[in-house]
Amino acid sequence: MGILYAMTRPPAGVSIMTTVVVGVLLTGCSASVEVGKSEPKMSSDKVASLVSEKLAATTGQPKPDISCPEDLVGKVGTTMRCKLTANDGSTLGVTVSVTSVEGKQINFDIEADATASPAS
């Protein structure tokens, strides 16, 4: 699994959690999924859980709060935007990109945005 860290200076007021996550690219995430007559799908809750686990393992921080808007379709090239919400209410976009599908398993990369949005 390759990990890319981008060195960026977060705006004032961005939490430690967001600061650590900024610029993180994770590869090789995967999970088994439901298989019907069309492409396999992974539930939005399962995607959010996997993203949270991978970010926590990579940063050494507690699992962040991740939400994803829909199920992830197991088709190479499919992307989905999820949202990380830090303890201070600031948010960070996270892109989930399907890299391969092997039977019932969807493999995807995770990339966090370089800039967080302040709490509203």
PyMOL commands that place a pseudoatom at each C-alpha (Angstrom):
pseudoatom trace, name=CA, resn=MET, resi=1, chain=A, elem=C, hetatm=0, pos=[0.000, 0.000, 0.000]
pseudoatom trace, name=CA, resn=GLY, resi=2, chain=A, elem=C, hetatm=0, pos=[1.498, 3.327, -1.036]
pseudoatom trace, name=CA, resn=ILE, resi=3, chain=A, elem=C, hetatm=0, pos=[0.954, 6.461, 1.000]
pseudoatom trace, name=CA, resn=LEU, resi=4, chain=A, elem=C, hetatm=0, pos=[1.612, 9.994, -0.206]
pseudoatom trace, name=CA, resn=TYR, resi=5, chain=A, elem=C, hetatm=0, pos=[1.850, 12.837, 2.261]
pseudoatom trace, name=CA, resn=ALA, resi=6, chain=A, elem=C, hetatm=0, pos=[1.707, 16.405, 1.014]
pseudoatom trace, name=CA, resn=MET, resi=7, chain=A, elem=C, hetatm=0, pos=[3.213, 18.992, 3.314]
pseudoatom trace, name=CA, resn=THR, resi=8, chain=A, elem=C, hetatm=0, pos=[0.715, 21.835, 3.606]
pseudoatom trace, name=CA, resn=ARG, resi=9, chain=A, elem=C, hetatm=0, pos=[0.078, 24.533, 6.178]
pseudoatom trace, name=CA, resn=PRO, resi=10, chain=A, elem=C, hetatm=0, pos=[-3.592, 24.474, 7.244]
pseudoatom trace, name=CA, resn=PRO, resi=11, chain=A, elem=C, hetatm=0, pos=[-5.502, 27.684, 7.879]
pseudoatom trace, name=CA, resn=ALA, resi=12, chain=A, elem=C, hetatm=0, pos=[-5.746, 28.882, 11.472]
pseudoatom trace, name=CA, resn=GLY, resi=13, chain=A, elem=C, hetatm=0, pos=[-8.417, 27.120, 13.464]
pseudoatom trace, name=CA, resn=VAL, resi=14, chain=A, elem=C, hetatm=0, pos=[-8.237, 23.796, 11.634]
pseudoatom trace, name=CA, resn=SER, resi=15, chain=A, elem=C, hetatm=0, pos=[-8.118, 20.930, 14.097]
pseudoatom trace, name=CA, resn=ILE, resi=16, chain=A, elem=C, hetatm=0, pos=[-5.143, 18.624, 14.619]
pseudoatom trace, name=CA, resn=MET, resi=17, chain=A, elem=C, hetatm=0, pos=[-7.112, 15.741, 13.085]
pseudoatom trace, name=CA, resn=THR, resi=18, chain=A, elem=C, hetatm=0, pos=[-7.750, 17.654, 9.885]
pseudoatom trace, name=CA, resn=THR, resi=19, chain=A, elem=C, hetatm=0, pos=[-4.154, 18.839, 9.754]
pseudoatom trace, name=CA, resn=VAL, resi=20, chain=A, elem=C, hetatm=0, pos=[-2.867, 15.277, 9.891]
pseudoatom trace, name=CA, resn=VAL, resi=21, chain=A, elem=C, hetatm=0, pos=[-5.287, 14.053, 7.237]
pseudoatom trace, name=CA, resn=VAL, resi=22, chain=A, elem=C, hetatm=0, pos=[-4.670, 16.844, 4.713]
pseudoatom trace, name=CA, resn=GLY, resi=23, chain=A, elem=C, hetatm=0, pos=[-3.012, 15.487, 1.594]
pseudoatom trace, name=CA, resn=VAL, resi=24, chain=A, elem=C, hetatm=0, pos=[-3.262, 11.798, 2.487]
pseudoatom trace, name=CA, resn=LEU, resi=25, chain=A, elem=C, hetatm=0, pos=[-3.545, 9.334, -0.388]
pseudoatom trace, name=CA, resn=LEU, resi=26, chain=A, elem=C, hetatm=0, pos=[-4.259, 5.729, 0.522]
pseudoatom trace, name=CA, resn=THR, resi=27, chain=A, elem=C, hetatm=0, pos=[-4.197, 2.858, -1.922]
pseudoatom trace, name=CA, resn=GLY, resi=28, chain=A, elem=C, hetatm=0, pos=[-5.251, -0.748, -1.816]
pseudoatom trace, name=CA, resn=CYS, resi=29, chain=A, elem=C, hetatm=0, pos=[-8.439, -0.519, 0.217]
pseudoatom trace, name=CA, resn=SER, resi=30, chain=A, elem=C, hetatm=0, pos=[-10.929, -3.249, -0.554]
pseudoatom trace, name=CA, resn=ALA, resi=31, chain=A, elem=C, hetatm=0, pos=[-13.911, -5.158, 0.728]
pseudoatom trace, name=CA, resn=SER, resi=32, chain=A, elem=C, hetatm=0, pos=[-16.341, -7.822, -0.382]
pseudoatom trace, name=CA, resn=VAL, resi=33, chain=A, elem=C, hetatm=0, pos=[-19.690, -6.525, -1.525]
pseudoatom trace, name=CA, resn=GLU, resi=34, chain=A, elem=C, hetatm=0, pos=[-23.212, -7.467, -2.595]
pseudoatom trace, name=CA, resn=VAL, resi=35, chain=A, elem=C, hetatm=0, pos=[-23.373, -9.016, -6.033]
pseudoatom trace, name=CA, resn=GLY, resi=36, chain=A, elem=C, hetatm=0, pos=[-26.549, -8.838, -8.050]
pseudoatom trace, name=CA, resn=LYS, resi=37, chain=A, elem=C, hetatm=0, pos=[-27.168, -8.996, -11.768]
pseudoatom trace, name=CA, resn=SER, resi=38, chain=A, elem=C, hetatm=0, pos=[-25.336, -5.710, -12.359]
pseudoatom trace, name=CA, resn=GLU, resi=39, chain=A, elem=C, hetatm=0, pos=[-22.086, -4.317, -11.003]
pseudoatom trace, name=CA, resn=PRO, resi=40, chain=A, elem=C, hetatm=0, pos=[-21.290, -5.059, -7.360]
pseudoatom trace, name=CA, resn=LYS, resi=41, chain=A, elem=C, hetatm=0, pos=[-21.973, -2.285, -4.839]
pseudoatom trace, name=CA, resn=MET, resi=42, chain=A, elem=C, hetatm=0, pos=[-20.556, -1.415, -1.442]
pseudoatom trace, name=CA, resn=SER, resi=43, chain=A, elem=C, hetatm=0, pos=[-22.899, 0.307, 1.009]
pseudoatom trace, name=CA, resn=SER, resi=44, chain=A, elem=C, hetatm=0, pos=[-22.163, 3.929, 1.869]
pseudoatom trace, name=CA, resn=ASP, resi=45, chain=A, elem=C, hetatm=0, pos=[-21.804, 2.929, 5.550]
pseudoatom trace, name=CA, resn=LYS, resi=46, chain=A, elem=C, hetatm=0, pos=[-19.209, 0.266, 4.677]
pseudoatom trace, name=CA, resn=VAL, resi=47, chain=A, elem=C, hetatm=0, pos=[-17.224, 2.727, 2.511]
pseudoatom trace, name=CA, resn=ALA, resi=48, chain=A, elem=C, hetatm=0, pos=[-17.299, 5.338, 5.296]
pseudoatom trace, name=CA, resn=SER, resi=49, chain=A, elem=C, hetatm=0, pos=[-16.170, 2.758, 7.852]
pseudoatom trace, name=CA, resn=LEU, resi=50, chain=A, elem=C, hetatm=0, pos=[-13.268, 1.557, 5.694]
pseudoatom trace, name=CA, resn=VAL, resi=51, chain=A, elem=C, hetatm=0, pos=[-12.143, 5.111, 4.910]
pseudoatom trace, name=CA, resn=SER, resi=52, chain=A, elem=C, hetatm=0, pos=[-12.277, 6.004, 8.620]
pseudoatom trace, name=CA, resn=GLU, resi=53, chain=A, elem=C, hetatm=0, pos=[-10.272, 2.896, 9.580]
pseudoatom trace, name=CA, resn=LYS, resi=54, chain=A, elem=C, hetatm=0, pos=[-7.609, 3.521, 6.928]
pseudoatom trace, name=CA, resn=LEU, resi=55, chain=A, elem=C, hetatm=0, pos=[-7.199, 7.192, 7.859]
pseudoatom trace, name=CA, resn=ALA, resi=56, chain=A, elem=C, hetatm=0, pos=[-6.908, 6.326, 11.561]
pseudoatom trace, name=CA, resn=ALA, resi=57, chain=A, elem=C, hetatm=0, pos=[-4.331, 3.608, 10.856]
pseudoatom trace, name=CA, resn=THR, resi=58, chain=A, elem=C, hetatm=0, pos=[-2.299, 5.909, 8.620]
pseudoatom trace, name=CA, resn=THR, resi=59, chain=A, elem=C, hetatm=0, pos=[-2.335, 8.965, 10.877]
pseudoatom trace, name=CA, resn=GLY, resi=60, chain=A, elem=C, hetatm=0, pos=[-2.218, 7.260, 14.269]
pseudoatom trace, name=CA, resn=GLN, resi=61, chain=A, elem=C, hetatm=0, pos=[-5.226, 9.375, 15.292]
pseudoatom trace, name=CA, resn=PRO, resi=62, chain=A, elem=C, hetatm=0, pos=[-8.698, 8.232, 16.416]
pseudoatom trace, name=CA, resn=LYS, resi=63, chain=A, elem=C, hetatm=0, pos=[-11.132, 7.255, 13.659]
pseudoatom trace, name=CA, resn=PRO, resi=64, chain=A, elem=C, hetatm=0, pos=[-12.546, 10.406, 12.067]
pseudoatom trace, name=CA, resn=ASP, resi=65, chain=A, elem=C, hetatm=0, pos=[-16.252, 10.916, 11.380]
pseudoatom trace, name=CA, resn=ILE, resi=66, chain=A, elem=C, hetatm=0, pos=[-16.734, 10.067, 7.688]
pseudoatom trace, name=CA, resn=SER, resi=67, chain=A, elem=C, hetatm=0, pos=[-19.996, 10.211, 5.755]
pseudoatom trace, name=CA, resn=CYS, resi=68, chain=A, elem=C, hetatm=0, pos=[-20.577, 9.079, 2.176]
pseudoatom trace, name=CA, resn=PRO, resi=69, chain=A, elem=C, hetatm=0, pos=[-23.686, 10.079, 0.212]
pseudoatom trace, name=CA, resn=GLU, resi=70, chain=A, elem=C, hetatm=0, pos=[-24.418, 6.814, -1.619]
pseudoatom trace, name=CA, resn=ASP, resi=71, chain=A, elem=C, hetatm=0, pos=[-23.348, 3.244, -2.251]
pseudoatom trace, name=CA, resn=LEU, resi=72, chain=A, elem=C, hetatm=0, pos=[-20.112, 2.788, -4.213]
pseudoatom trace, name=CA, resn=VAL, resi=73, chain=A, elem=C, hetatm=0, pos=[-20.619, 1.073, -7.579]
pseudoatom trace, name=CA, resn=GLY, resi=74, chain=A, elem=C, hetatm=0, pos=[-17.929, -1.498, -8.358]
pseudoatom trace, name=CA, resn=LYS, resi=75, chain=A, elem=C, hetatm=0, pos=[-16.920, -0.171, -11.757]
pseudoatom trace, name=CA, resn=VAL, resi=76, chain=A, elem=C, hetatm=0, pos=[-13.311, 0.861, -12.456]
pseudoatom trace, name=CA, resn=GLY, resi=77, chain=A, elem=C, hetatm=0, pos=[-13.068, 4.643, -12.671]
pseudoatom trace, name=CA, resn=THR, resi=78, chain=A, elem=C, hetatm=0, pos=[-16.119, 5.317, -10.496]
pseudoatom trace, name=CA, resn=THR, resi=79, chain=A, elem=C, hetatm=0, pos=[-15.490, 8.085, -7.965]
pseudoatom trace, name=CA, resn=MET, resi=80, chain=A, elem=C, hetatm=0, pos=[-17.451, 9.257, -4.966]
pseudoatom trace, name=CA, resn=ARG, resi=81, chain=A, elem=C, hetatm=0, pos=[-17.005, 12.229, -2.643]
pseudoatom trace, name=CA, resn=CYS, resi=82, chain=A, elem=C, hetatm=0, pos=[-17.204, 11.581, 1.075]
pseudoatom trace, name=CA, resn=LYS, resi=83, chain=A, elem=C, hetatm=0, pos=[-16.868, 14.101, 3.906]
pseudoatom trace, name=CA, resn=LEU, resi=84, chain=A, elem=C, hetatm=0, pos=[-14.638, 14.024, 6.986]
pseudoatom trace, name=CA, resn=THR, resi=85, chain=A, elem=C, hetatm=0, pos=[-15.948, 16.121, 9.870]
pseudoatom trace, name=CA, resn=ALA, resi=86, chain=A, elem=C, hetatm=0, pos=[-13.363, 17.036, 12.525]
pseudoatom trace, name=CA, resn=ASN, resi=87, chain=A, elem=C, hetatm=0, pos=[-14.109, 17.536, 16.221]
pseudoatom trace, name=CA, resn=ASP, resi=88, chain=A, elem=C, hetatm=0, pos=[-14.120, 21.330, 15.756]
pseudoatom trace, name=CA, resn=GLY, resi=89, chain=A, elem=C, hetatm=0, pos=[-16.765, 21.078, 13.005]
pseudoatom trace, name=CA, resn=SER, resi=90, chain=A, elem=C, hetatm=0, pos=[-14.416, 21.786, 10.110]
pseudoatom trace, name=CA, resn=THR, resi=91, chain=A, elem=C, hetatm=0, pos=[-14.798, 19.485, 7.111]
pseudoatom trace, name=CA, resn=LEU, resi=92, chain=A, elem=C, hetatm=0, pos=[-12.519, 17.928, 4.544]
pseudoatom trace, name=CA, resn=GLY, resi=93, chain=A, elem=C, hetatm=0, pos=[-13.519, 16.294, 1.279]
pseudoatom trace, name=CA, resn=VAL, resi=94, chain=A, elem=C, hetatm=0, pos=[-12.333, 12.757, 0.591]
pseudoatom trace, name=CA, resn=THR, resi=95, chain=A, elem=C, hetatm=0, pos=[-12.416, 11.228, -2.889]
pseudoatom trace, name=CA, resn=VAL, resi=96, chain=A, elem=C, hetatm=0, pos=[-12.906, 7.464, -3.185]
pseudoatom trace, name=CA, resn=SER, resi=97, chain=A, elem=C, hetatm=0, pos=[-11.859, 6.063, -6.606]
pseudoatom trace, name=CA, resn=VAL, resi=98, chain=A, elem=C, hetatm=0, pos=[-12.489, 2.473, -7.729]
pseudoatom trace, name=CA, resn=THR, resi=99, chain=A, elem=C, hetatm=0, pos=[-9.224, 1.055, -9.093]
pseudoatom trace, name=CA, resn=SER, resi=100, chain=A, elem=C, hetatm=0, pos=[-10.250, -2.553, -9.763]
pseudoatom trace, name=CA, resn=VAL, resi=101, chain=A, elem=C, hetatm=0, pos=[-12.995, -5.086, -9.180]
pseudoatom trace, name=CA, resn=GLU, resi=102, chain=A, elem=C, hetatm=0, pos=[-12.134, -8.737, -8.591]
pseudoatom trace, name=CA, resn=GLY, resi=103, chain=A, elem=C, hetatm=0, pos=[-15.273, -10.840, -8.362]
pseudoatom trace, name=CA, resn=LYS, resi=104, chain=A, elem=C, hetatm=0, pos=[-17.091, -9.594, -5.251]
pseudoatom trace, name=CA, resn=GLN, resi=105, chain=A, elem=C, hetatm=0, pos=[-14.200, -7.373, -4.110]
pseudoatom trace, name=CA, resn=ILE, resi=106, chain=A, elem=C, hetatm=0, pos=[-13.996, -3.654, -4.899]
pseudoatom trace, name=CA, resn=ASN, resi=107, chain=A, elem=C, hetatm=0, pos=[-10.536, -2.099, -4.598]
pseudoatom trace, name=CA, resn=PHE, resi=108, chain=A, elem=C, hetatm=0, pos=[-10.276, 1.667, -4.230]
pseudoatom trace, name=CA, resn=ASP, resi=109, chain=A, elem=C, hetatm=0, pos=[-7.934, 4.549, -3.471]
pseudoatom trace, name=CA, resn=ILE, resi=110, chain=A, elem=C, hetatm=0, pos=[-8.690, 7.328, -1.000]
pseudoatom trace, name=CA, resn=GLU, resi=111, chain=A, elem=C, hetatm=0, pos=[-7.459, 10.903, -1.395]
pseudoatom trace, name=CA, resn=ALA, resi=112, chain=A, elem=C, hetatm=0, pos=[-8.165, 13.717, 1.045]
pseudoatom trace, name=CA, resn=ASP, resi=113, chain=A, elem=C, hetatm=0, pos=[-8.462, 17.285, -0.207]
pseudoatom trace, name=CA, resn=ALA, resi=114, chain=A, elem=C, hetatm=0, pos=[-5.522, 19.615, 0.439]
pseudoatom trace, name=CA, resn=THR, resi=115, chain=A, elem=C, hetatm=0, pos=[-7.688, 22.276, 2.123]
pseudoatom trace, name=CA, resn=ALA, resi=116, chain=A, elem=C, hetatm=0, pos=[-10.267, 21.984, 4.886]
pseudoatom trace, name=CA, resn=SER, resi=117, chain=A, elem=C, hetatm=0, pos=[-13.433, 24.065, 5.129]
pseudoatom trace, name=CA, resn=PRO, resi=118, chain=A, elem=C, hetatm=0, pos=[-13.914, 25.867, 8.447]
pseudoatom trace, name=CA, resn=ALA, resi=119, chain=A, elem=C, hetatm=0, pos=[-16.814, 25.019, 10.744]
pseudoatom trace, name=CA, resn=SER, resi=120, chain=A, elem=C, hetatm=0, pos=[-20.051, 26.729, 9.763]
for i in range(1, 120): cmd.bond("trace and resi %d" % i, "trace and resi %d" % (i + 1))
show_as sticks, trace
zoom trace
